[in-house]
Amino acid sequence: MPKDVFASVIIKTKCHRCLSAAGTAFLIMLWAGCGDIYRPVATPVTPNPPNPNFAHYVVMVSDNGPNYAGATTRIDTSGDTNVGVVQTGLSPVHGALLPDSTRIYIANSGDDTITAYLPTISTSVTTITLPVGSVPAFVHTTENSNVYVAESGSNAVSVINAFENVIADQIGVGVSPVALAETPNGLKLYVANQGTNGTGGSVNSINTIDRTLNPPLPGAWISPVWAVARSDSQRIYVLDTGSGNVSAIDTASDAVVGSVPVGAGGNFLLYDPSLNRLYVTNPAAQSMNILDASTDALTVLATFSFAAGSIPCPAGCTPVSVAALPDGTRAYVATYANSTCSGAPCIVSKVTVIQTLTNSISSKIALGSATVDQTNPTGCSTARFRLSAVASADSSRVYVAECDSGDVGIVATVANSSPGDKYGADTLIVNVPAPLSTFPIPASTPGAAPPPQNPVFILASP
């Protein structure tokens, strides 16, 4: 019997009469005769709750040439280590996680397939076959029930039933869809159709409830290549590399309600929900713009030049990707520059750190250099994401997938004062290599291990 019940019964019903009748000695005898055993209550010591950092991870997508299966590598945020590799299809180019993180989907452009698996169980791999000639370029969703695939070769968007991992529908859109953006409320999906062979681009929207296609959005679209959704689901932002404009679309009317020029050649757009901002990289102009997404005017808050003579890149470099910390304190711009290393062509990569409060550069982080692999049958120069950057959900790390180097550079955003492992904030702490490739071993290093695969994209868990 628990102590509190025992004490209540004894004190209130028996022990009180015993005390009044025979005193302490009789109480002791009566207590012993009750048949109960006194058990002291042990107060449990509650352990520290699990560290949420242990649940965070990123997934590197790497290419293994046109004839061999690529791979994904899961990197644990708390340990900065490779915790699992999964084989994909041919020429993987993009990936997405379900919002509840129960499954990851990889678009394989080389064999018209989607690789789906549970991130924590590498044996759960499912291959979803798309129509021949689909050439999947992008995979995306804000739902747990459906996943959408932009098929640049078949001018369509396929709908994958995420419960059964089968193709549930295929919706014809514009020419060469290359990017998707679904509203967070899951009601509409927007498609950026790049266009090709003289055919102009376009933007479509799809009603996800009944999968009906709406009329093409009005506007002078030339070559839309990227789209993102605002966190309130009321706006979609589309980057047109041909016109050099970023346009705001009202999701209720599908009308363009604002537009701002950022220069022709822009090819990457990131929405920062913590600050309600847009980051736009323009490799052609060697620039990066920060836009205010709180109004349809899309006011330019800052423009950073990476051309020769600039502060971040005195010799000039090319910005290709941006990662913004979820805590809203900093943004990281991944850049590369063509150079010569030991007499051979090489790529030099680094990250420029921007303080978002002042929109000023606080530091530059060298990621390293890599000789351009002449034996790579595809080459990183044609990869859509020569460098792909992402921030961990806890804002403690920034990851940069480096195609030419064959690894992921991990930048610690907070200082570590632990003995034996000290480093300051915004420091490159380790490079995690991609799985080994099947590329030929260079003649200059006979007997050496094959070079690593080429990372072409990276994504972070919620």
C-alpha positions in Angstrom: 0.0 0.0 0.0 1.4 3.5 -0.9 2.6 5.6 2.0 0.0 8.3 1.6 -3.0 5.9 1.6 -1.5 3.9 4.4 -0.9 7.0 6.5 -4.4 8.3 5.9 -6.0 5.0 6.9 -3.9 4.3 10.0 -3.9 7.8 11.4 -7.6 8.6 10.8 -9.2 5.2 11.6 -7.1 3.2 13.9 -4.0 4.9 15.3 -6.1 7.8 16.7 -8.2 5.4 18.8 -5.1 3.5 19.9 -3.3 6.6 21.1 -6.3 7.6 23.2 -6.6 4.1 24.7 -3.2 2.5 25.4 -0.5 4.9 24.4 2.5 4.6 22.3 3.3 0.9 23.1 -0.1 -0.3 22.1 0.1 1.7 18.9 3.2 0.0 17.9 1.7 -3.5 18.5 -1.5 -2.5 16.7 0.6 -1.1 13.8 2.5 -4.4 13.5 -0.8 -6.4 13.6 -2.3 -4.5 10.7 -0.4 -6.6 8.2 0.9 -3.6 6.3 4.5 -2.8 5.6 5.7 0.7 5.7 7.4 1.6 2.4 9.2 4.9 2.2 8.5 6.8 -1.0 11.5 7.1 -3.3 11.4 10.4 -5.2 12.4 9.8 -8.8 15.3 11.7 -10.2 14.1 13.0 -13.6 16.9 12.8 -16.2 17.7 15.7 -18.5 15.4 15.7 -21.5 16.8 14.5 -24.8 18.9 17.1 -26.7 16.8 18.2 -29.7 20.1 18.6 -31.6 20.4 14.9 -31.9 17.3 14.8 -34.2 18.7 17.3 -36.7 20.5 16.1 -39.8 21.2 17.1 -43.4 21.2 14.9 -46.5 23.9 15.3 -49.2 22.9 14.2 -52.7 25.8 13.1 -54.9 26.2 12.3 -58.6 28.2 9.3 -59.8 28.3 10.0 -63.5 25.7 9.0 -66.2 26.2 5.3 -65.9 26.3 4.5 -62.2 23.9 5.0 -59.4 24.4 8.1 -57.2 24.0 8.3 -53.5 22.7 10.2 -50.5 24.6 10.7 -47.3 23.0 11.5 -44.0 25.1 13.8 -41.8 24.3 14.1 -38.1 24.2 17.6 -36.8 25.3 16.8 -33.2 28.2 14.6 -34.3 29.2 16.1 -37.7 29.5 12.6 -39.0 28.3 10.4 -41.8 25.7 8.2 -40.3 24.4 6.4 -43.4 24.6 6.1 -47.2 21.7 5.2 -49.5 22.1 4.3 -53.2 19.9 6.4 -55.6 19.2 6.2 -59.3 21.3 7.7 -62.1 22.2 11.4 -62.0 20.3 12.5 -58.9 19.7 16.3 -58.9 17.3 17.3 -56.2 15.6 16.1 -53.1 12.8 16.8 -50.6 11.6 15.6 -47.2 8.0 15.2 -46.1 7.1 17.8 -43.5 6.9 15.1 -40.8 10.4 13.7 -41.9 9.0 10.2 -42.4 10.4 9.9 -45.9 12.8 11.5 -48.3 12.4 11.7 -52.1 15.3 12.0 -54.6 14.8 13.0 -58.2 17.1 11.0 -60.5 17.3 12.7 -63.9 19.3 10.0 -65.6 16.9 7.1 -65.4 13.5 8.8 -64.9 13.0 7.6 -61.3 12.4 8.8 -57.8 14.2 7.2 -54.9 12.1 7.2 -51.7 13.2 5.9 -48.3 12.9 6.4 -44.6 15.8 8.6 -43.5 16.6 6.5 -40.5 16.4 3.1 -42.2 18.5 2.6 -45.3 16.8 -0.7 -46.1 13.5 1.0 -46.7 14.4 2.1 -50.3 11.6 2.3 -52.9 12.2 3.2 -56.5 9.3 4.9 -58.2 9.4 4.8 -62.0 8.3 7.8 -64.0 7.3 7.8 -67.7 10.2 7.4 -70.0 11.7 10.8 -71.0 10.4 12.6 -67.9 13.8 13.8 -66.8 12.8 14.9 -63.3 14.4 18.1 -62.2 12.8 19.1 -59.0 10.8 17.4 -56.2 8.8 19.3 -53.6 5.9 19.2 -51.1 4.4 20.8 -48.1 2.1 17.9 -47.5 2.6 14.5 -45.9 0.3 12.7 -48.3 1.5 13.9 -51.7 4.8 14.7 -53.4 5.2 16.6 -56.6 7.8 16.1 -59.3 8.7 18.6 -62.0 9.5 16.7 -65.2 11.5 18.9 -67.5 11.5 16.4 -70.3 7.8 15.6 -70.5 6.5 19.1 -69.6 4.4 17.7 -66.8 4.2 17.4 -63.0 3.7 14.0 -61.5 1.9 13.5 -58.2 3.2 10.7 -56.0 0.9 9.2 -53.3 3.3 9.3 -50.3 1.3 6.5 -48.5 1.8 4.0 -51.2 4.7 5.5 -53.2 3.0 5.2 -56.5 2.2 7.8 -59.3 -1.3 9.0 -58.6 -1.6 11.5 -61.4 0.4 13.4 -64.1 -0.6 17.0 -65.0 0.6 18.7 -68.1 2.1 22.2 -67.6 4.3 24.5 -69.6 7.6 23.8 -71.4 10.4 22.5 -69.3 9.3 22.8 -65.6 12.3 23.2 -63.4 11.1 24.4 -60.0 8.0 24.0 -57.8 6.6 26.0 -54.8 3.6 24.8 -52.9 1.9 27.1 -50.4 2.4 26.1 -46.8 -1.4 25.5 -46.4 -1.2 22.9 -49.2 -3.8 24.4 -51.4 -1.9 25.4 -54.5 1.3 24.3 -56.3 3.2 26.8 -58.5 5.3 25.6 -61.4 8.2 27.6 -63.0 8.5 26.5 -66.6 11.9 27.6 -68.0 11.0 27.1 -71.7 13.5 25.9 -74.2 14.5 26.0 -77.9 13.1 29.4 -78.4 9.9 28.6 -76.6 9.2 31.2 -73.9 8.8 30.3 -70.3 5.6 30.4 -68.2 4.2 30.0 -64.7 1.3 27.6 -63.9 -0.6 27.0 -60.7 -2.3 23.7 -59.8 -5.2 23.3 -57.3 -3.9 20.4 -55.2 -7.3 19.4 -53.9 -8.7 18.2 -57.3 -5.4 18.5 -59.2 -6.8 20.9 -61.8 -4.6 23.2 -63.8 -5.4 26.9 -63.8 -4.7 29.1 -66.8 -1.1 30.3 -67.2 -0.3 33.2 -65.0 -0.3 36.5 -66.9 3.0 38.3 -67.3 6.0 38.8 -69.6 7.7 35.6 -68.6 10.9 34.8 -70.4 12.6 32.0 -68.5 11.4 31.4 -64.9 13.8 29.2 -63.0 12.9 29.4 -59.3 9.9 29.9 -57.1 9.3 30.1 -53.3 6.2 30.5 -51.1 5.8 33.0 -48.3 5.1 31.5 -44.9 1.5 32.9 -44.8 0.6 31.2 -48.1 -0.6 34.5 -49.6 2.3 35.2 -51.9 4.5 33.2 -54.3 7.8 34.7 -55.5 9.1 33.7 -59.0 12.6 34.4 -60.3 12.9 34.9 -64.0 16.5 34.5 -65.2 15.7 35.9 -68.6 14.0 39.2 -67.6 16.0 39.5 -64.4 12.9 40.1 -62.3 11.6 38.7 -59.1 7.8 38.9 -59.1 5.2 38.6 -56.3 2.1 36.6 -57.1 -1.1 36.9 -55.1 -2.2 33.3 -54.5 -5.9 34.2 -54.3 -6.0 35.7 -57.8 -2.8 34.4 -59.4 -2.1 38.0 -60.4 1.4 39.5 -60.4 1.2 42.3 -57.7 4.8 43.4 -57.6 8.1 43.1 -59.4 11.7 44.2 -58.9 14.7 43.9 -61.2 17.7 41.9 -59.8 19.6 41.5 -63.1 19.4 38.9 -65.9 21.1 35.7 -65.0 19.8 35.3 -61.5 19.1 31.6 -60.8 18.6 31.0 -57.1 16.0 32.4 -54.7 15.7 31.7 -50.9 12.9 32.8 -48.7 13.8 33.5 -45.0 10.7 33.2 -42.9 12.3 34.5 -39.7 12.9 37.9 -41.3 10.4 37.8 -44.2 13.2 38.4 -46.7 14.3 37.0 -50.1 17.9 36.3 -51.0 18.7 36.2 -54.8 22.0 35.1 -56.2 23.1 36.2 -59.7 26.1 34.3 -61.1 26.1 36.3 -64.3 26.3 39.7 -62.5 28.3 38.3 -59.6 25.9 39.8 -57.1 23.4 38.9 -54.4 20.4 40.9 -53.5 18.3 41.0 -50.3 14.7 41.9 -50.8 12.0 42.9 -48.3 9.1 40.4 -48.7 6.8 42.1 -46.2 5.3 44.3 -49.0 4.6 43.8 -52.7 7.1 46.5 -53.5 9.9 44.0 -52.8 12.2 46.8 -51.7 15.9 46.0 -52.2 17.5 46.1 -48.7 21.0 45.5 -49.8 23.1 44.5 -52.8 26.4 42.7 -52.5 29.0 42.6 -55.3 31.3 39.6 -55.7 33.0 40.9 -58.7 36.8 41.7 -58.9 37.7 44.4 -56.5 34.8 43.7 -54.1 35.2 43.2 -50.4 34.1 39.6 -50.3 36.1 38.6 -53.4 39.0 40.9 -54.3 39.8 38.7 -57.3 36.2 38.0 -58.2 34.0 35.0 -57.5 30.5 33.6 -58.4 27.7 33.5 -55.8 25.5 30.4 -56.3 23.6 29.6 -53.1 22.5 31.1 -49.8 21.7 29.6 -46.3 19.9 31.7 -43.7 20.0 30.8 -40.0 16.5 30.1 -38.6 17.4 32.3 -35.7 17.5 35.3 -38.1 21.0 36.4 -37.1 23.1 35.6 -40.2 23.1 34.6 -43.9 25.8 32.6 -45.6 26.6 33.1 -49.3 28.5 30.2 -51.0 30.8 31.3 -53.8 33.4 29.8 -56.0 36.2 31.1 -58.2 38.2 29.6 -61.1 41.9 29.6 -60.3 45.1 27.7 -60.8 46.5 25.3 -58.1 49.9 23.9 -58.5 49.8 24.6 -62.2 46.4 22.9 -62.8 42.9 24.4 -63.1 41.1 24.4 -59.8 38.0 25.7 -58.1 38.4 27.8 -54.9 35.3 27.9 -52.7 34.3 30.0 -49.7 31.4 31.4 -47.7 30.7 35.1 -47.0 28.9 35.7 -43.7 26.4 38.5 -43.6 25.0 40.0 -40.4 21.3 40.4 -41.1 20.7 43.1 -38.5 23.0 45.5 -40.4 23.2 43.7 -43.7 27.0 43.9 -43.5 29.8 41.4 -44.1 31.3 40.1 -40.9 33.7 37.4 -42.1 34.8 35.2 -44.9 35.3 31.4 -44.5 37.7 29.5 -46.8 36.3 26.1 -47.7 39.2 24.9 -49.7 40.2 24.3 -53.3 39.9 21.3 -55.7 41.5 20.5 -58.9 38.9 20.3 -61.7 38.4 16.6 -62.3 39.0 16.1 -66.1 38.0 12.4 -65.8 34.5 13.2 -64.5 32.2 12.2 -67.4 29.7 14.9 -66.6 31.7 17.6 -64.8 30.6 20.0 -62.1 30.5 23.0 -64.5 27.2 21.8 -65.8 25.7 21.0 -62.4 22.7 23.2 -61.4 24.2 23.3 -57.8 27.9 23.6 -58.1 27.7 24.7 -54.4 24.6 24.1 -52.4 24.3 25.6 -48.9 21.8 25.0 -46.1 21.5 25.7 -42.4 20.6 23.2 -39.7 17.3 23.7 -38.0 19.0 24.6 -34.7 21.1 27.3 -36.3 24.3 25.7 -35.0 25.7 24.6 -38.4 25.9 25.6 -42.1 26.6 23.0 -44.6 28.0 23.6 -48.1 27.9 20.7 -50.6 31.0 21.2 -52.9 30.7 19.4 -56.2 34.3 19.8 -57.3 35.8 18.9 -53.9 33.5 15.9 -53.5 32.6 16.7 -49.9 30.4 18.8 -47.6 32.1 21.6 -45.7 30.6 22.0 -42.2 30.7 25.5 -40.6 30.1 25.9 -36.9 28.1 29.1 -36.3 28.7 29.1 -32.6 32.0 29.0 -30.7 33.1 25.9 -28.9 35.3 26.3 -25.8 35.6 22.6 -24.9 39.2 21.6 -24.1 41.0 20.1 -27.1 38.3 21.2 -29.5 38.2 24.9 -29.4 37.1 27.1 -32.2 35.4 30.4 -32.7 32.0 31.1 -34.3 31.7 30.8 -38.1 34.6 28.4 -38.4 35.0 25.5 -40.9 35.4 22.5 -38.6 35.4 19.5 -40.9 34.8 18.3 -44.4 32.7 15.1 -44.8 33.6 13.3 -48.1 31.0 11.9 -50.5 30.9 8.2 -51.2 33.6 6.9 -53.5 32.8 7.1 -57.2 33.3 4.8 -60.1 35.2 7.4 -62.0 38.5 6.3 -63.5 41.6 6.6 -61.3 43.8 9.5 -62.5 46.9 8.2 -64.3 49.0 10.4 -62.0 48.0 8.3 -59.0 48.0 4.6 -60.0 46.7 2.3 -57.3 44.9 5.1 -55.5 41.3 4.9 -54.4 38.7 6.3 -56.8 37.8 10.0 -56.3 34.6 10.8 -54.4 31.3 11.4 -56.0 30.2 14.9 -56.8 27.7 16.5 -54.3 25.1 18.4 -56.3 22.5 19.3 -53.6 21.9 19.3 -49.9 18.8 19.6 -47.8 18.2 19.9 -44.0 15.7 18.2 -41.8 13.1 20.3 -39.9 
